[in-house]
Amino acid sequence: MPAITVEMSRMTKEQKAQMVKEFTESASRITGIPEEGFYIFIKENESDNVGVGGKLLSDK
């Protein structure tokens, strides 16, 4: 079971569907593994939970 994990800020359901579709198609084409074999995990991070350059992303 190949797995792809993506960590992003909040996305709409439509954006998630597009991302899953395109990642799966690309990974399948590159590896030769059927699309049905891929699992895509999306982890959404609130900007209060991400630090960049010593500051919370929500404060940038």
BAGUFI-90628 format. One record per residue (C-alpha): residue number from 1; residue in three letters; x, y, z. Coordinates in nm, 2 decimals, always signed. Each point is the difference from the previous one (the first is absolute). Layout:
<node i="NUM" aa="ALA" u="X" v="Y" w="Z"/>
...
***
This chain:
<node i="1" aa="MET" u="+0.00" v="+0.00" w="+0.00"/>
<node i="2" aa="PRO" u="+0.18" v="+0.31" w="-0.12"/>
<node i="3" aa="ALA" u="-0.09" v="+0.30" w="+0.21"/>
<node i="4" aa="ILE" u="+0.04" v="+0.37" w="-0.06"/>
<node i="5" aa="THR" u="-0.04" v="+0.24" w="+0.29"/>
<node i="6" aa="VAL" u="-0.06" v="+0.37" w="-0.06"/>
<node i="7" aa="GLU" u="+0.00" v="+0.27" w="+0.28"/>
<node i="8" aa="MET" u="-0.18" v="+0.31" w="-0.09"/>
<node i="9" aa="SER" u="-0.20" v="+0.29" w="+0.14"/>
<node i="10" aa="ARG" u="-0.38" v="-0.04" w="-0.02"/>
<node i="11" aa="MET" u="-0.14" v="-0.08" w="-0.34"/>
<node i="12" aa="THR" u="-0.35" v="-0.04" w="-0.14"/>
<node i="13" aa="LYS" u="-0.14" v="-0.35" w="-0.08"/>
<node i="14" aa="GLU" u="+0.03" v="+0.09" w="-0.37"/>
<node i="15" aa="GLN" u="+0.37" v="+0.09" w="+0.04"/>
<node i="16" aa="LYS" u="+0.06" v="-0.33" w="+0.19"/>
<node i="17" aa="ALA" u="-0.17" v="-0.20" w="-0.27"/>
<node i="18" aa="GLN" u="+0.21" v="+0.17" w="-0.27"/>
<node i="19" aa="MET" u="+0.32" v="-0.06" w="+0.19"/>
<node i="20" aa="VAL" u="-0.08" v="-0.37" w="+0.06"/>
<node i="21" aa="LYS" u="-0.09" v="-0.05" w="-0.36"/>
<node i="22" aa="GLU" u="+0.31" v="+0.17" w="-0.14"/>
<node i="23" aa="PHE" u="+0.25" v="-0.15" w="+0.25"/>
<node i="24" aa="THR" u="-0.14" v="-0.35" w="-0.06"/>
<node i="25" aa="GLU" u="+0.01" v="+0.03" w="-0.38"/>
<node i="26" aa="SER" u="+0.36" v="+0.14" w="+0.00"/>
<node i="27" aa="ALA" u="+0.13" v="-0.26" w="+0.25"/>
<node i="28" aa="SER" u="-0.17" v="-0.28" w="-0.20"/>
<node i="29" aa="ARG" u="+0.15" v="+0.12" w="-0.33"/>
<node i="30" aa="ILE" u="+0.35" v="+0.04" w="+0.15"/>
<node i="31" aa="THR" u="+0.01" v="-0.33" w="+0.19"/>
<node i="32" aa="GLY" u="-0.22" v="-0.22" w="-0.22"/>
<node i="33" aa="ILE" u="-0.20" v="-0.10" w="+0.31"/>
<node i="34" aa="PRO" u="-0.38" v="+0.00" w="-0.06"/>
<node i="35" aa="GLU" u="-0.18" v="+0.30" w="+0.14"/>
<node i="36" aa="GLU" u="-0.21" v="-0.23" w="+0.22"/>
<node i="37" aa="GLY" u="+0.31" v="-0.08" w="+0.20"/>
<node i="38" aa="PHE" u="+0.06" v="+0.35" w="+0.12"/>
<node i="39" aa="TYR" u="-0.10" v="+0.16" w="+0.33"/>
<node i="40" aa="ILE" u="+0.01" v="+0.37" w="+0.04"/>
<node i="41" aa="PHE" u="+0.00" v="+0.15" w="+0.35"/>
<node i="42" aa="ILE" u="-0.07" v="+0.37" w="+0.04"/>
<node i="43" aa="LYS" u="+0.09" v="+0.16" w="+0.33"/>
<node i="44" aa="GLU" u="-0.13" v="+0.35" w="+0.05"/>
<node i="45" aa="ASN" u="+0.19" v="+0.23" w="+0.23"/>
<node i="46" aa="GLU" u="-0.15" v="+0.32" w="+0.15"/>
<node i="47" aa="SER" u="+0.23" v="+0.30" w="-0.04"/>
<node i="48" aa="ASP" u="+0.01" v="+0.03" w="+0.38"/>
<node i="49" aa="ASN" u="+0.18" v="-0.34" w="+0.01"/>
<node i="50" aa="VAL" u="+0.28" v="+0.08" w="-0.25"/>
<node i="51" aa="GLY" u="+0.31" v="+0.21" w="+0.07"/>
<node i="52" aa="VAL" u="+0.21" v="+0.16" w="-0.27"/>
<node i="53" aa="GLY" u="+0.31" v="+0.21" w="+0.08"/>
<node i="54" aa="GLY" u="-0.07" v="+0.01" w="+0.37"/>
<node i="55" aa="LYS" u="-0.36" v="+0.12" w="-0.04"/>
<node i="56" aa="LEU" u="-0.34" v="-0.17" w="-0.03"/>
<node i="57" aa="LEU" u="-0.12" v="-0.01" w="-0.35"/>
<node i="58" aa="SER" u="-0.33" v="+0.17" w="+0.11"/>
<node i="59" aa="ASP" u="+0.21" v="+0.30" w="+0.12"/>
<node i="60" aa="LYS" u="+0.17" v="+0.05" w="-0.34"/>
***
